[in-house]
């Protein structure tokens, strides 16, 4: 049988990042947390928590954390039906993954009502939309917004719609670098904006417009709003979500490098089959909100 106090200790350390914070959350001593986890690791013959600053769950530990999430959801359902049972009443923290642009535009509108009604807390992981499916495959989250349309093993997939991007910059930037149009030469000289090493949107847009790859100088800005701000300030050009820059385009504070040359990124909701039934309300919120905000 699973030692649930020890398993909850693993989950809380992974969530808070330290034995001390987990001890405060569970109202026990740090030594009790350490002892519970060590005994469970010895019993299972695997390391569940990678000790460090912060502490993180190993792959095996992450699988245990997801199990604890699902048990928490089940116990909440059972407690509602049988309130006389003495069940664990800790609030459940649900781990999901999404891309930064969805989080900045529509995703919170989808998850907030579910959290309010169910008393669930969220641990939202951010990654590129082409990589959030990896979080599901590794068992680190129970659901994810992803551009990966093929079901991750053990998951259900639902189309959400398309997130549209415009290649934009300030009028002064476009006048300086693209007075002669968007060409391989002008792009190779104009500073671009890149989110991180996984971000390929700018490169995809260039290939879509020119039919070939072009290397360009770039600023690295790992925040969605920073992309918009940097473009407004004339630092560079970047792929900005239409949902964030409609007003800027309407007032011409931002302009398109190549008017009408948009990039549409299809998004999907993938949820673990094990948790899918208990997360049906969340899935409904996500699908409804996405189909209202995104393009069909």
C-alpha positions as CSV (number, residue, x, y, z in Angstrom):
1,X,0.0,0.0,0.0
2,X,1.0,3.6,-0.5
3,X,2.2,5.5,2.5
4,X,0.0,8.6,1.9
5,X,1.5,10.9,4.5
6,X,4.9,10.2,2.9
7,X,3.5,10.6,-0.6
8,X,1.9,13.9,0.4
9,X,5.3,15.0,1.8
10,X,6.9,14.3,-1.6
11,X,4.2,16.3,-3.4
12,X,4.5,19.2,-1.0
13,X,8.3,19.4,-1.3
14,X,8.0,19.3,-5.1
15,X,5.4,22.0,-5.0
16,X,7.1,24.4,-2.5
17,X,10.7,23.7,-3.4
18,X,12.0,23.0,0.1
19,X,11.6,20.7,3.1
20,X,11.1,23.6,5.4
21,X,8.2,25.1,3.3
22,X,6.6,21.7,3.0
23,X,6.8,21.2,6.7
24,X,5.0,24.5,7.4
25,X,2.3,23.6,4.8
26,X,1.7,20.2,6.4
27,X,2.1,21.5,10.0
28,X,5.0,19.1,10.9
29,X,8.7,19.5,11.4
30,X,11.3,19.5,8.5
31,X,12.9,16.4,10.1
32,X,9.5,14.6,9.9
33,X,9.2,15.5,6.2
34,X,12.8,14.3,5.6
35,X,12.2,11.1,7.4
36,X,9.0,10.3,5.6
37,X,10.5,10.9,2.2
38,X,13.7,9.0,3.0
39,X,11.8,5.9,4.3
40,X,9.5,5.9,1.2
41,X,12.5,6.2,-1.1
42,X,14.3,3.4,0.7
43,X,11.2,1.2,0.4
44,X,10.7,1.9,-3.3
45,X,14.4,1.9,-4.2
46,X,14.2,5.1,-6.1
47,X,15.0,8.8,-5.5
48,X,11.8,10.8,-5.5
49,X,13.1,14.3,-4.7
50,X,16.3,15.8,-6.2
51,X,17.7,17.8,-3.3
52,X,18.8,21.3,-4.2
53,X,17.7,24.9,-4.3
54,X,14.9,24.5,-5.1
55,X,14.2,20.8,-4.5
56,X,12.4,19.2,-7.4
57,X,10.6,15.9,-8.1
58,X,12.5,13.3,-10.1
59,X,10.6,11.5,-12.9
60,X,9.4,8.8,-10.5
61,X,8.6,11.5,-7.9
62,X,6.6,13.5,-10.5
63,X,4.5,10.4,-11.2
64,X,3.8,10.0,-7.5
65,X,2.8,13.7,-7.3
66,X,0.3,13.3,-10.1
67,X,-1.2,10.3,-8.2
68,X,-1.6,12.4,-5.1
69,X,-3.4,15.1,-7.2
70,X,-5.8,12.5,-8.5
71,X,-6.4,11.0,-5.0
72,X,-7.1,14.5,-3.7
73,X,-9.7,15.1,-6.4
74,X,-11.3,11.7,-5.6
75,X,-11.4,12.4,-1.9
76,X,-13.1,15.8,-2.5
77,X,-15.8,14.1,-4.5
78,X,-16.3,11.4,-1.9
79,X,-16.3,13.9,1.0
80,X,-19.1,15.8,-0.7
81,X,-21.2,12.6,-0.8
82,X,-20.1,11.2,2.6
83,X,-19.2,14.2,4.8
84,X,-19.0,12.0,7.9
85,X,-15.9,10.3,6.6
86,X,-12.7,11.7,8.0
87,X,-10.8,12.3,4.7
88,X,-7.9,14.5,3.9
89,X,-9.3,18.0,3.4
90,X,-6.1,19.7,2.1
91,X,-6.7,21.8,-1.0
92,X,-5.6,20.0,-4.1
93,X,-2.9,21.6,-6.3
94,X,-3.5,20.7,-10.0
95,X,-0.4,20.8,-12.3
96,X,-1.1,21.8,-15.9
97,X,1.1,23.2,-18.7
98,X,0.5,25.9,-21.2
99,X,2.4,28.2,-23.5
100,X,3.2,31.8,-22.3
101,X,1.1,33.5,-25.1
102,X,-2.0,31.5,-24.1
103,X,-1.5,32.3,-20.5
104,X,-1.2,36.0,-21.3
105,X,-4.3,36.1,-23.5
106,X,-7.1,33.5,-22.8
107,X,-6.0,30.6,-20.5
108,X,-6.6,32.2,-17.1
109,X,-10.2,33.1,-18.2
110,X,-10.7,29.3,-18.6
111,X,-9.1,28.0,-15.4
112,X,-10.2,30.7,-12.9
113,X,-13.9,29.7,-12.8
114,X,-13.0,26.1,-12.2
115,X,-10.6,27.0,-9.4
116,X,-13.2,29.1,-7.8
117,X,-16.0,26.5,-7.9
118,X,-13.8,23.4,-7.0
119,X,-11.5,25.1,-4.5
120,X,-8.6,23.7,-6.5
121,X,-5.2,25.4,-6.6
122,X,-3.2,25.5,-9.8
123,X,0.5,24.9,-10.5
124,X,0.8,26.2,-14.1
125,X,4.0,25.2,-15.9
126,X,5.1,27.3,-18.9
127,X,6.8,26.0,-22.0
128,X,6.7,26.5,-25.7
129,X,3.5,25.1,-27.3
130,X,5.6,22.6,-29.2
131,X,7.0,21.2,-26.0
132,X,4.2,21.2,-23.4
133,X,3.2,17.7,-24.5
134,X,6.5,16.6,-23.1
135,X,5.3,17.6,-19.7
136,X,2.4,15.2,-20.1
137,X,4.5,12.4,-21.5
138,X,6.9,12.7,-18.5
139,X,3.9,12.7,-16.0
140,X,4.7,16.1,-14.7
141,X,1.2,17.5,-15.4
142,X,-2.3,16.1,-15.8
143,X,-3.3,18.4,-18.7
144,X,-1.7,20.7,-21.2
145,X,-2.3,23.3,-24.0
146,X,-0.1,22.1,-26.8
147,X,0.4,22.4,-30.6
148,X,0.9,18.6,-30.6
149,X,-2.3,17.2,-32.3
150,X,-1.4,13.5,-31.8
151,X,-2.6,12.1,-28.5
152,X,0.2,11.7,-25.9
153,X,0.0,8.1,-24.7
154,X,-2.7,7.8,-22.1
155,X,-4.3,11.2,-23.0
156,X,-7.3,12.5,-24.7
157,X,-6.9,15.4,-27.2
158,X,-9.4,18.1,-28.1
159,X,-8.9,20.8,-30.8
160,X,-9.1,24.4,-29.4
161,X,-8.6,26.7,-32.3
162,X,-5.8,28.7,-33.8
163,X,-3.7,31.4,-32.0
164,X,-2.9,34.1,-34.7
165,X,0.4,35.9,-34.7
166,X,1.4,39.1,-36.6
167,X,5.0,40.0,-37.4
168,X,5.1,43.6,-35.9
169,X,7.3,46.5,-35.1
170,X,7.1,50.2,-34.4
171,X,6.5,52.4,-37.5
172,X,9.9,54.0,-37.0
173,X,11.6,50.6,-36.9
174,X,9.9,49.5,-40.1
175,X,10.9,52.8,-41.8
176,X,14.5,52.2,-40.7
177,X,14.9,48.6,-41.6
178,X,12.2,47.7,-44.1
179,X,11.8,50.7,-46.3
180,X,12.6,48.5,-49.2
181,X,10.3,45.7,-48.1
182,X,10.8,42.4,-46.3
183,X,13.7,40.6,-48.0
184,X,16.4,38.2,-47.0
185,X,18.8,41.2,-46.8
186,X,16.6,43.5,-44.7
187,X,15.7,40.7,-42.3
188,X,19.3,39.8,-41.9
189,X,20.0,43.3,-40.7
190,X,16.9,44.0,-38.5
191,X,17.1,42.9,-34.9
192,X,14.3,40.4,-34.0
193,X,12.8,39.3,-30.7
194,X,13.1,35.7,-29.6
195,X,11.4,34.3,-26.5
196,X,13.9,31.5,-25.8
197,X,15.9,28.7,-27.5
198,X,12.7,26.8,-28.2
199,X,10.9,29.7,-29.9
200,X,10.7,29.1,-33.7
201,X,7.8,31.4,-34.6
202,X,10.0,34.1,-36.1
203,X,11.8,31.5,-38.2
204,X,8.6,29.8,-39.3
205,X,7.2,33.2,-40.4
206,X,10.3,34.0,-42.4
207,X,10.1,30.7,-44.2
208,X,6.4,31.1,-44.8
209,X,7.0,34.6,-46.3
210,X,10.3,34.1,-48.2
211,X,10.3,30.3,-48.7
212,X,13.7,30.1,-47.1
213,X,15.5,30.4,-43.8
214,X,17.3,33.7,-42.9
215,X,19.6,34.3,-39.9
216,X,19.0,37.6,-38.1
217,X,20.3,39.4,-35.0
218,X,18.0,39.1,-32.0
219,X,17.2,40.2,-28.5
220,X,16.2,37.5,-26.1
221,X,13.1,38.3,-24.1
222,X,11.4,35.5,-22.1
223,X,8.1,37.3,-21.4
224,X,5.0,37.8,-23.7
225,X,4.3,41.4,-22.6
226,X,8.0,42.2,-23.0
227,X,7.7,41.2,-26.6
228,X,4.9,43.8,-27.1
229,X,6.8,46.4,-25.1
230,X,10.0,45.9,-26.9
231,X,8.3,46.2,-30.3
232,X,6.5,49.4,-29.2
233,X,9.9,50.8,-28.0
234,X,11.5,50.1,-31.4
235,X,13.9,47.4,-30.1
236,X,13.1,44.9,-32.7
237,X,10.4,43.0,-34.6
238,X,8.6,39.9,-33.3
239,X,5.7,37.6,-33.6
240,X,3.0,39.0,-31.3
241,X,-0.4,37.4,-30.6
242,X,-3.3,39.2,-32.3
243,X,-5.3,39.0,-29.1
244,X,-2.7,41.3,-27.4
245,X,-2.0,43.9,-30.1
246,X,-5.3,44.6,-31.7
247,X,-5.4,48.1,-30.2
248,X,-1.8,48.8,-31.1
249,X,-2.4,47.8,-34.7
250,X,-5.6,49.9,-34.9
251,X,-3.8,53.0,-33.6
252,X,-0.7,52.1,-35.7
253,X,1.6,52.2,-32.7
254,X,2.6,48.8,-34.2
255,X,2.5,47.9,-37.8
256,X,2.9,44.6,-39.7
257,X,6.2,44.0,-41.5
258,X,4.2,42.3,-44.3
259,X,0.5,43.2,-44.1
260,X,-1.7,40.2,-44.2
261,X,1.1,37.7,-43.7
262,X,-0.1,36.1,-40.5
263,X,1.0,32.9,-38.8
264,X,-1.8,30.7,-37.3
265,X,-0.7,28.2,-34.7
266,X,-3.3,25.4,-34.0
267,X,-3.7,24.5,-30.3
268,X,-5.0,21.4,-28.6
269,X,-6.0,20.4,-25.0
270,X,-4.6,17.1,-23.9
271,X,-5.7,15.6,-20.6
272,X,-4.7,12.4,-18.9
273,X,-7.4,9.8,-19.3
274,X,-7.0,8.8,-15.7
275,X,-8.0,12.3,-14.6
276,X,-10.2,13.2,-17.5
277,X,-13.6,12.4,-15.9
278,X,-12.8,14.3,-12.8
279,X,-11.5,17.3,-14.8
280,X,-14.5,17.4,-17.2
281,X,-15.6,20.8,-15.9
282,X,-12.1,22.2,-16.4
283,X,-11.9,20.7,-19.9
284,X,-15.3,22.3,-20.7
285,X,-14.1,25.7,-19.5
286,X,-10.9,25.5,-21.5
287,X,-12.6,24.4,-24.7
288,X,-15.4,26.9,-24.4
289,X,-13.1,29.8,-23.7
290,X,-10.6,28.9,-26.3
291,X,-13.2,28.5,-29.0
292,X,-14.5,31.9,-28.1
293,X,-11.1,33.6,-28.1
294,X,-9.2,31.7,-30.8
295,X,-9.8,31.4,-34.5
296,X,-11.7,28.4,-35.8
